[in-house]
Amino acid sequence: MLVSATVTSKGQITLPKPLRDALHIKEGDVIDFRIELDHAVLIRPQHFLDLAGSVEMPAELKNRTWSEIIDRAHGGRSSE
């Protein structure tokens, strides 16, 4: 799909409706732009929970509760 938009004097563009529809972008959504060589890529940021499992977890933290992990991060001090 190729759609065009015109840049205003303030450097703004309106995302064309076909683009918004294709990417399910609605009012209030945040979008990111990534520069790749001589062009920009528009990206819908992932939902935080979609990142689960994408970072290697140290063996000593696997199968621990969030409370245990937070307590360990605070040097063993209990948060209660």
Distance bins in CASP14 RR format, pairs under 12 A and 6 or more apart:
PFRMAT RR
TARGET T0000
AUTHOR 0000-0000-0000
RMODE 2
METHOD distances of the structure
MODEL  1
1 16 0 0 0 0 1 0 0 0 0 0 0
1 17 0 0 0 0 0 1 0 0 0 0 0
1 18 1 0 0 1 0 0 0 0 0 0 0
1 19 1 0 0 1 0 0 0 0 0 0 0
1 20 0 0 0 0 0 1 0 0 0 0 0
1 21 0 0 0 0 0 1 0 0 0 0 0
1 22 1 0 0 1 0 0 0 0 0 0 0
1 23 0 0 0 0 0 1 0 0 0 0 0
2 16 0 0 0 0 0 1 0 0 0 0 0
2 18 0 0 0 0 1 0 0 0 0 0 0
2 19 0 0 0 0 1 0 0 0 0 0 0
2 22 0 0 0 0 0 1 0 0 0 0 0
3 13 0 0 0 0 0 1 0 0 0 0 0
3 14 0 0 0 0 0 1 0 0 0 0 0
3 15 0 0 0 0 1 0 0 0 0 0 0
3 16 1 0 1 0 0 0 0 0 0 0 0
3 17 0 0 0 0 1 0 0 0 0 0 0
3 18 1 0 1 0 0 0 0 0 0 0 0
3 19 1 0 1 0 0 0 0 0 0 0 0
3 20 0 0 0 0 1 0 0 0 0 0 0
3 21 0 0 0 0 0 1 0 0 0 0 0
3 22 0 0 0 0 1 0 0 0 0 0 0
3 23 0 0 0 0 0 1 0 0 0 0 0
3 42 0 0 0 0 0 1 0 0 0 0 0
4 13 0 0 0 0 1 0 0 0 0 0 0
4 14 0 0 0 0 0 1 0 0 0 0 0
4 15 0 0 0 0 0 1 0 0 0 0 0
4 16 1 0 0 1 0 0 0 0 0 0 0
4 18 0 0 0 0 0 1 0 0 0 0 0
4 19 0 0 0 0 1 0 0 0 0 0 0
5 11 0 0 0 0 0 1 0 0 0 0 0
5 12 0 0 0 0 1 0 0 0 0 0 0
5 13 1 0 1 0 0 0 0 0 0 0 0
5 14 1 0 1 0 0 0 0 0 0 0 0
5 15 1 0 0 1 0 0 0 0 0 0 0
5 16 1 0 1 0 0 0 0 0 0 0 0
5 17 0 0 0 0 0 1 0 0 0 0 0
5 18 0 0 0 0 0 1 0 0 0 0 0
5 19 0 0 0 0 1 0 0 0 0 0 0
5 20 0 0 0 0 0 1 0 0 0 0 0
5 42 0 0 0 0 0 1 0 0 0 0 0
6 12 0 0 0 0 1 0 0 0 0 0 0
6 13 1 0 0 1 0 0 0 0 0 0 0
6 14 0 0 0 0 1 0 0 0 0 0 0
6 15 0 0 0 0 0 1 0 0 0 0 0
6 16 0 0 0 0 0 1 0 0 0 0 0
7 13 1 0 1 0 0 0 0 0 0 0 0
7 14 0 0 0 0 0 1 0 0 0 0 0
8 14 0 0 0 0 1 0 0 0 0 0 0
13 19 0 0 0 0 0 1 0 0 0 0 0
13 20 0 0 0 0 0 1 0 0 0 0 0
13 31 0 0 0 0 0 1 0 0 0 0 0
13 33 0 0 0 0 0 1 0 0 0 0 0
13 40 0 0 0 0 0 1 0 0 0 0 0
13 42 0 0 0 0 0 1 0 0 0 0 0
14 20 0 0 0 0 1 0 0 0 0 0 0
14 25 0 0 0 0 0 1 0 0 0 0 0
15 21 0 0 0 0 1 0 0 0 0 0 0
15 22 0 0 0 0 0 1 0 0 0 0 0
15 23 0 0 0 0 1 0 0 0 0 0 0
15 24 0 0 0 0 0 1 0 0 0 0 0
15 25 1 0 0 1 0 0 0 0 0 0 0
15 26 0 0 0 0 0 1 0 0 0 0 0
15 27 0 0 0 0 0 1 0 0 0 0 0
15 28 0 0 0 0 0 1 0 0 0 0 0
15 29 0 0 0 0 1 0 0 0 0 0 0
15 31 0 0 0 0 1 0 0 0 0 0 0
15 33 0 0 0 0 0 1 0 0 0 0 0
15 42 1 0 0 1 0 0 0 0 0 0 0
15 44 0 0 0 0 0 1 0 0 0 0 0
16 22 0 0 0 0 1 0 0 0 0 0 0
16 23 0 0 0 0 0 1 0 0 0 0 0
16 25 0 0 0 0 0 1 0 0 0 0 0
16 42 0 0 0 0 0 1 0 0 0 0 0
17 23 0 0 0 0 0 1 0 0 0 0 0
17 25 0 0 0 0 1 0 0 0 0 0 0
17 26 0 0 0 0 0 1 0 0 0 0 0
18 25 0 0 0 0 0 1 0 0 0 0 0
19 25 1 0 0 1 0 0 0 0 0 0 0
19 31 0 0 0 0 0 1 0 0 0 0 0
19 42 1 0 0 1 0 0 0 0 0 0 0
19 44 0 0 0 0 0 1 0 0 0 0 0
20 26 1 0 0 1 0 0 0 0 0 0 0
20 27 0 0 0 0 1 0 0 0 0 0 0
20 28 0 0 0 0 0 1 0 0 0 0 0
20 29 0 0 0 0 1 0 0 0 0 0 0
20 31 0 0 0 0 1 0 0 0 0 0 0
20 42 0 0 0 0 0 1 0 0 0 0 0
20 44 0 0 0 0 0 1 0 0 0 0 0
22 42 0 0 0 0 0 1 0 0 0 0 0
22 44 0 0 0 0 0 1 0 0 0 0 0
23 29 0 0 0 0 1 0 0 0 0 0 0
23 31 0 0 0 0 1 0 0 0 0 0 0
23 32 0 0 0 0 0 1 0 0 0 0 0
23 41 0 0 0 0 0 1 0 0 0 0 0
23 42 1 0 0 1 0 0 0 0 0 0 0
23 43 0 0 0 0 1 0 0 0 0 0 0
23 44 1 0 1 0 0 0 0 0 0 0 0
23 45 0 0 0 0 0 1 0 0 0 0 0
24 31 0 0 0 0 0 1 0 0 0 0 0
24 44 1 0 0 1 0 0 0 0 0 0 0
25 31 1 0 0 1 0 0 0 0 0 0 0
25 32 0 0 0 0 0 1 0 0 0 0 0
25 42 0 0 0 0 1 0 0 0 0 0 0
25 43 0 0 0 0 0 1 0 0 0 0 0
25 44 1 0 0 1 0 0 0 0 0 0 0
25 45 0 0 0 0 0 1 0 0 0 0 0
26 44 0 0 0 0 0 1 0 0 0 0 0
28 44 0 0 0 0 0 1 0 0 0 0 0
29 42 0 0 0 0 0 1 0 0 0 0 0
29 43 0 0 0 0 0 1 0 0 0 0 0
29 44 1 0 0 1 0 0 0 0 0 0 0
29 45 0 0 0 0 1 0 0 0 0 0 0
29 47 0 0 0 0 0 1 0 0 0 0 0
30 42 0 0 0 0 0 1 0 0 0 0 0
30 43 0 0 0 0 1 0 0 0 0 0 0
30 44 0 0 0 0 1 0 0 0 0 0 0
30 45 1 0 1 0 0 0 0 0 0 0 0
30 46 0 0 0 0 0 1 0 0 0 0 0
30 47 0 0 0 0 0 1 0 0 0 0 0
31 40 0 0 0 0 0 1 0 0 0 0 0
31 41 0 0 0 0 0 1 0 0 0 0 0
31 42 1 0 1 0 0 0 0 0 0 0 0
31 43 1 0 0 1 0 0 0 0 0 0 0
31 44 1 0 0 1 0 0 0 0 0 0 0
31 45 1 0 0 1 0 0 0 0 0 0 0
32 40 0 0 0 0 1 0 0 0 0 0 0
32 41 0 0 0 0 1 0 0 0 0 0 0
32 42 1 0 0 1 0 0 0 0 0 0 0
32 43 1 0 1 0 0 0 0 0 0 0 0
32 44 1 0 0 1 0 0 0 0 0 0 0
32 45 1 0 1 0 0 0 0 0 0 0 0
32 46 0 0 0 0 0 1 0 0 0 0 0
33 39 0 0 0 0 0 1 0 0 0 0 0
33 40 1 0 1 0 0 0 0 0 0 0 0
33 41 1 0 0 1 0 0 0 0 0 0 0
33 42 1 0 1 0 0 0 0 0 0 0 0
33 43 1 0 0 1 0 0 0 0 0 0 0
33 44 0 0 0 0 0 1 0 0 0 0 0
33 45 0 0 0 0 0 1 0 0 0 0 0
34 40 1 0 0 1 0 0 0 0 0 0 0
34 41 1 0 1 0 0 0 0 0 0 0 0
34 42 0 0 0 0 1 0 0 0 0 0 0
34 43 1 0 1 0 0 0 0 0 0 0 0
34 44 0 0 0 0 0 1 0 0 0 0 0
34 45 0 0 0 0 0 1 0 0 0 0 0
35 41 1 0 0 1 0 0 0 0 0 0 0
35 42 0 0 0 0 0 1 0 0 0 0 0
35 43 0 0 0 0 0 1 0 0 0 0 0
36 42 0 0 0 0 0 1 0 0 0 0 0
36 43 0 0 0 0 0 1 0 0 0 0 0
44 50 0 0 0 0 0 1 0 0 0 0 0
45 51 0 0 0 0 0 1 0 0 0 0 0
46 52 0 0 0 0 0 1 0 0 0 0 0
46 54 0 0 0 0 1 0 0 0 0 0 0
48 54 0 0 0 0 0 1 0 0 0 0 0
53 62 0 0 0 0 0 1 0 0 0 0 0
55 61 0 0 0 0 0 1 0 0 0 0 0
56 62 0 0 0 0 0 1 0 0 0 0 0
57 63 0 0 0 0 1 0 0 0 0 0 0
57 64 0 0 0 0 1 0 0 0 0 0 0
57 69 0 0 0 0 1 0 0 0 0 0 0
58 64 0 0 0 0 0 1 0 0 0 0 0
58 69 0 0 0 0 0 1 0 0 0 0 0
58 72 0 0 0 0 0 1 0 0 0 0 0
58 73 0 0 0 0 0 1 0 0 0 0 0
60 68 0 0 0 0 0 1 0 0 0 0 0
60 69 0 0 0 0 1 0 0 0 0 0 0
60 72 0 0 0 0 1 0 0 0 0 0 0
61 68 0 0 0 0 1 0 0 0 0 0 0
61 69 1 0 1 0 0 0 0 0 0 0 0
61 70 0 0 0 0 0 1 0 0 0 0 0
61 71 0 0 0 0 0 1 0 0 0 0 0
61 72 1 0 0 1 0 0 0 0 0 0 0
61 73 0 0 0 0 1 0 0 0 0 0 0
62 68 0 0 0 0 0 1 0 0 0 0 0
62 69 0 0 0 0 0 1 0 0 0 0 0
63 69 0 0 0 0 0 1 0 0 0 0 0
64 70 0 0 0 0 1 0 0 0 0 0 0
64 71 0 0 0 0 1 0 0 0 0 0 0
64 72 1 0 0 1 0 0 0 0 0 0 0
64 73 0 0 0 0 0 1 0 0 0 0 0
65 71 0 0 0 0 1 0 0 0 0 0 0
65 72 0 0 0 0 0 1 0 0 0 0 0
65 79 0 0 0 0 0 1 0 0 0 0 0
66 72 0 0 0 0 0 1 0 0 0 0 0
66 73 0 0 0 0 0 1 0 0 0 0 0
66 79 0 0 0 0 0 1 0 0 0 0 0
67 73 0 0 0 0 0 1 0 0 0 0 0
67 74 0 0 0 0 0 1 0 0 0 0 0
67 76 0 0 0 0 0 1 0 0 0 0 0
67 78 0 0 0 0 1 0 0 0 0 0 0
67 79 1 0 0 1 0 0 0 0 0 0 0
67 80 0 0 0 0 1 0 0 0 0 0 0
68 74 0 0 0 0 0 1 0 0 0 0 0
68 75 0 0 0 0 0 1 0 0 0 0 0
68 76 0 0 0 0 1 0 0 0 0 0 0
68 78 0 0 0 0 0 1 0 0 0 0 0
68 79 0 0 0 0 0 1 0 0 0 0 0
69 75 0 0 0 0 0 1 0 0 0 0 0
69 76 0 0 0 0 0 1 0 0 0 0 0
69 79 0 0 0 0 0 1 0 0 0 0 0
70 76 0 0 0 0 1 0 0 0 0 0 0
70 77 0 0 0 0 1 0 0 0 0 0 0
70 78 0 0 0 0 1 0 0 0 0 0 0
70 79 1 0 0 1 0 0 0 0 0 0 0
70 80 0 0 0 0 0 1 0 0 0 0 0
71 77 1 0 0 1 0 0 0 0 0 0 0
71 78 1 0 0 1 0 0 0 0 0 0 0
71 79 1 0 0 1 0 0 0 0 0 0 0
71 80 0 0 0 0 1 0 0 0 0 0 0
72 78 0 0 0 0 0 1 0 0 0 0 0
72 79 0 0 0 0 0 1 0 0 0 0 0
73 79 0 0 0 0 1 0 0 0 0 0 0
74 80 0 0 0 0 0 1 0 0 0 0 0
END
